[in-house]
């Protein structure tokens, strides 16, 4: 069996001490004032020798596994896949590995993932919590397991979170539709009590109230998480076939917009001539739509990188006060709103 390459082997090949090699391989060369050329040389030798760090020994020494558990609603959704990629990159800069899981907005699946990751001895969690998962989050807090919530949080549970300003972004989106001349704005949203969905609805209602307009039940389409394709057609029919039909629609998520636009297209409505559209968040598929979508741009890199930083701070200092970070979004105005 071939002998495992050690830090000592790299040090001998580079003609330096093992301590200096350790600093470089742990990305701490600046702290040790290691020259840039020497750091490059050490990394190149490590690569040539196919050096693989002994994670077990590292964990025993530090008491850490250097892994983060990441649970998102749906890794196939561009919103979450982009966040996951950035979290992975930011974690790697700090010598952490990320283990992913998708809850599919299912509280039972979320619990199973949390249990598996705890058994894998992750050092902390970054979670986009599902509806009815409050007990799971509170349990993690009670056990002192470092935790950061992203995209949504539970107002009654003190915890770290990093989210975008869903309320303000929705106010701006609906104000924009009214500014473009629309008088009957419909809202397509999820049937959910999760805070980010509630805030988008609240923002929509407040914007219309400020403009002297109403948002009565006939203007609201609620879609069940597990029945999007089934519900979307029936609910959009409700909006468009009402006695006083809507003249524009604000989609509360990119998934709802994608499914909704497919159905609206089948009805032969023209965007924005027949119907104005604004979507919360963007998606790669929208690039192929004939009418570029006005959308709320969420700074995913900021959300993801701040979540990693907050979590690592909590791991390194369990007594650190909770951080509640709300990041502003931006309305990107394009053709679909008739601007």
C-alpha positions in Angstrom: 0.0 0.0 0.0 1.4 3.4 -1.0 2.4 5.6 2.0 0.1 8.6 2.6 1.8 11.9 1.8 2.3 14.0 5.0 3.0 17.6 5.7 6.5 16.5 6.6 7.0 15.2 3.1 6.0 18.5 1.6 8.2 20.4 4.0 11.2 18.3 3.1 10.6 18.8 -0.6 10.2 22.6 -0.2 13.1 22.9 2.3 10.9 24.6 4.9 9.5 23.7 8.3 6.3 21.7 8.8 4.8 24.6 10.7 5.2 26.9 7.7 3.6 24.3 5.4 0.7 23.9 7.8 0.1 27.7 7.7 0.0 27.7 3.9 -2.3 24.7 3.5 -4.7 26.1 6.1 -4.8 29.5 4.2 -3.0 31.3 7.1 0.1 32.3 5.2 -0.6 36.0 5.7 -0.8 35.5 9.5 2.6 33.7 9.4 4.0 36.3 6.9 4.9 33.6 4.4 6.1 35.1 1.1 3.7 34.8 -1.9 6.2 32.9 -4.0 6.9 30.4 -1.2 3.2 29.9 -0.6 2.7 29.1 -4.3 5.7 26.7 -4.3 4.3 24.8 -1.3 0.9 24.5 -2.8 2.4 23.3 -6.1 4.5 20.6 -4.3 1.4 19.5 -2.4 -0.5 19.2 -5.6 2.4 17.3 -7.3 2.6 14.8 -4.4 -1.2 14.5 -4.4 -1.5 15.5 -0.7 -4.8 14.8 1.0 -5.4 16.2 4.4 -6.2 13.8 7.2 -9.6 15.1 8.2 -10.0 12.6 11.0 -6.8 13.8 12.7 -7.7 17.4 12.0 -11.2 16.9 13.6 -9.8 15.2 16.7 -7.3 17.9 17.2 -9.7 20.8 16.8 -13.0 19.3 18.0 -14.5 20.3 14.6 -15.6 18.3 11.6 -15.1 21.3 9.2 -18.4 20.5 7.6 -21.6 22.7 7.2 -25.1 21.2 6.7 -27.1 23.2 4.1 -30.8 22.5 3.8 -32.7 24.4 1.1 -36.2 24.1 -0.2 -35.4 22.8 -3.7 -31.8 22.6 -5.0 -33.2 22.5 -8.6 -34.6 26.0 -8.2 -32.1 28.6 -9.6 -32.5 30.7 -6.5 -31.4 28.0 -4.2 -28.8 26.4 -6.5 -27.1 29.8 -6.9 -27.1 30.4 -3.2 -25.8 26.9 -2.6 -22.9 27.4 -5.0 -21.8 30.6 -3.3 -22.1 29.1 0.1 -19.9 26.2 -1.1 -17.3 28.6 -2.5 -17.3 30.8 0.7 -17.1 27.8 2.9 -14.1 26.4 1.0 -12.2 29.6 1.5 -12.4 28.8 5.2 -11.5 25.1 4.8 -15.1 23.9 5.3 -17.0 21.4 3.2 -20.8 21.7 2.6 -23.2 18.8 2.7 -26.4 19.6 0.8 -30.0 18.5 1.1 -33.4 19.5 -0.3 -36.5 19.6 2.0 -38.9 20.0 -0.9 -40.9 22.3 1.5 -41.7 19.2 3.6 -41.2 19.4 7.3 -40.8 15.7 7.8 -38.1 15.5 5.2 -36.4 18.5 6.8 -36.3 16.8 10.1 -34.8 13.6 8.6 -32.1 15.7 6.9 -31.3 17.5 10.1 -31.0 14.2 12.0 -28.7 12.7 9.3 -26.5 15.8 9.3 -26.2 15.9 13.1 -25.1 12.3 13.0 -22.5 13.3 10.4 -21.3 15.8 13.1 -21.6 18.9 11.1 -20.3 22.0 12.9 -23.4 24.1 12.1 -26.4 24.5 9.8 -27.6 27.0 7.1 -31.3 26.3 6.6 -34.1 27.7 4.5 -36.8 26.4 6.9 -40.1 24.8 5.7 -43.5 25.6 7.1 -44.2 23.8 10.4 -40.5 23.3 11.1 -40.4 25.7 14.1 -39.9 22.8 16.6 -36.9 21.6 14.6 -35.2 25.0 14.6 -36.0 25.6 18.3 -34.5 22.1 19.1 -31.2 23.1 17.3 -31.1 26.3 19.3 -31.8 24.5 22.6 -28.9 22.1 21.8 -26.6 25.0 21.1 -25.9 23.9 17.5 -24.8 26.9 15.5 -27.4 27.9 13.0 -28.3 30.5 10.4 -31.6 30.7 8.6 -31.8 32.1 5.0 -34.6 33.4 2.8 -37.1 33.0 5.6 -37.2 32.8 9.4 -39.6 32.4 12.3 -40.2 35.7 14.1 -41.0 34.0 17.5 -37.6 32.1 17.5 -34.5 34.2 18.3 -31.9 32.9 15.8 -29.4 34.2 13.3 -30.9 34.9 9.9 -30.0 36.5 6.6 -32.9 37.5 4.3 -33.9 40.1 1.7 -36.4 42.8 2.3 -39.4 41.1 0.9 -41.9 43.7 2.1 -40.1 46.7 0.6 -39.4 44.9 -2.7 -43.0 44.0 -3.1 -44.2 47.5 -2.3 -41.8 48.8 -5.1 -42.9 46.1 -7.6 -46.6 46.9 -7.2 -46.0 50.7 -7.2 -44.2 50.2 -10.5 -47.2 48.4 -12.1 -49.5 51.2 -11.0 -47.1 53.8 -12.3 -47.3 51.9 -15.7 -51.0 52.5 -15.8 -52.4 49.3 -14.4 -55.4 49.6 -12.1 -56.3 46.0 -11.2 -53.2 44.2 -10.0 -53.5 40.4 -9.3 -51.2 38.6 -6.9 -50.2 34.9 -7.6 -48.7 33.6 -4.4 -48.3 30.4 -2.3 -50.8 29.2 0.3 -48.3 29.6 3.1 -47.6 31.2 6.4 -43.9 31.4 5.9 -42.6 34.9 6.6 -41.2 35.7 3.2 -44.5 34.9 1.4 -46.5 36.8 4.0 -44.3 39.8 3.7 -44.6 39.8 -0.1 -48.4 39.7 0.2 -48.3 42.5 2.9 -46.1 44.6 0.7 -48.5 44.2 -2.3 -51.5 45.1 -0.3 -49.8 48.1 1.3 -48.7 49.5 -2.1 -52.3 49.3 -3.5 -53.6 50.9 -0.3 -51.2 53.8 -0.7 -52.4 54.3 -4.3 -56.1 54.2 -3.3 -56.6 50.8 -4.9 -57.8 47.6 -3.4 -56.7 43.9 -3.3 -59.9 42.0 -2.8 -60.1 38.1 -2.8 -60.9 38.0 -6.5 -57.4 39.4 -7.2 -55.5 36.9 -5.1 -54.5 33.5 -6.5 -53.1 31.0 -3.8 -51.2 28.0 -5.0 -50.4 24.9 -2.9 -46.7 24.0 -2.8 -47.2 20.4 -3.9 -49.9 21.2 -6.5 -48.4 24.0 -8.6 -49.3 22.7 -12.1 -52.8 21.7 -11.0 -53.6 24.9 -9.2 -52.0 27.5 -11.5 -54.4 27.1 -14.4 -57.5 27.2 -12.2 -56.3 30.2 -10.2 -55.1 32.2 -13.2 -58.5 31.5 -14.8 -60.1 33.0 -11.7 -58.0 36.2 -12.1 -58.7 36.6 -15.8 -62.3 35.5 -15.9 -63.6 37.5 -13.0 -66.4 40.1 -13.5 -63.7 42.8 -13.2 -60.6 40.9 -14.4 -57.0 41.9 -13.5 -54.9 43.8 -16.0 -51.6 42.8 -14.5 -50.0 40.1 -12.3 -47.3 40.2 -9.6 -45.9 36.6 -9.2 -44.5 36.1 -5.7 -41.8 33.6 -6.8 -39.9 32.7 -10.0 -41.4 29.2 -9.9 -44.9 30.5 -9.9 -44.0 32.9 -12.7 -42.5 30.2 -14.9 -45.6 28.0 -14.5 -48.0 30.9 -14.8 -46.5 32.3 -17.9 -46.6 28.9 -19.6 -50.4 28.8 -19.0 -50.9 32.5 -20.0 -49.0 31.8 -23.2 -51.4 28.9 -24.0 -54.3 31.3 -23.5 -52.7 33.5 -26.2 -52.4 36.6 -24.0 -49.7 39.0 -25.2 -47.3 40.4 -22.6 -47.4 43.3 -21.9 -50.1 44.4 -24.3 -52.9 42.3 -22.7 -51.3 41.7 -19.3 -48.5 43.4 -17.4 -46.2 41.1 -15.5 -43.7 41.5 -12.6 -42.0 38.6 -10.9 -40.2 38.3 -7.6 -36.8 36.9 -8.4 -35.4 35.9 -11.8 -34.7 32.6 -13.5 -32.5 31.4 -16.4 -35.6 30.2 -18.3 -36.9 33.8 -18.4 -34.1 34.7 -20.8 -35.9 32.7 -23.5 -39.3 34.5 -23.0 -40.2 36.8 -25.8 -41.0 39.7 -23.4 -38.1 40.2 -20.9 -39.4 40.1 -17.4 -39.5 43.0 -14.9 -38.4 41.3 -11.7 -37.1 41.8 -8.2 -33.4 41.1 -8.2 -32.2 39.4 -5.0 -28.5 39.8 -4.2 -27.9 36.1 -3.7 -24.1 36.4 -3.4 -24.6 38.8 -0.4 -27.1 36.5 1.2 -25.0 33.4 0.9 -21.6 35.0 1.8 -23.1 36.8 4.9 -24.8 33.5 6.0 -21.4 31.7 5.9 -19.7 34.5 7.8 -22.4 34.6 10.5 -22.3 30.8 10.9 -18.5 30.6 11.2 -18.6 33.5 13.7 -21.1 31.5 15.8 -19.1 28.3 15.5 -16.0 30.1 16.7 -17.8 32.1 19.4 -21.0 30.3 20.6 -21.7 33.3 22.9 -21.8 35.8 20.1 -25.2 37.7 19.9 -27.6 36.7 17.3 -27.4 38.5 14.0 -30.6 39.5 12.1 -29.5 40.7 8.6 -32.0 42.1 6.1 -30.6 43.0 2.6 -32.2 45.4 0.2 -33.4 44.1 -3.2 -33.6 45.9 -6.5 -36.4 46.2 -9.1 -35.1 45.5 -12.6 -37.4 47.1 -15.1 -37.8 45.4 -18.4 -40.4 45.0 -21.1 -43.1 42.8 -19.4 -44.5 45.5 -17.2 -45.1 47.8 -20.2 -42.7 50.4 -18.9 
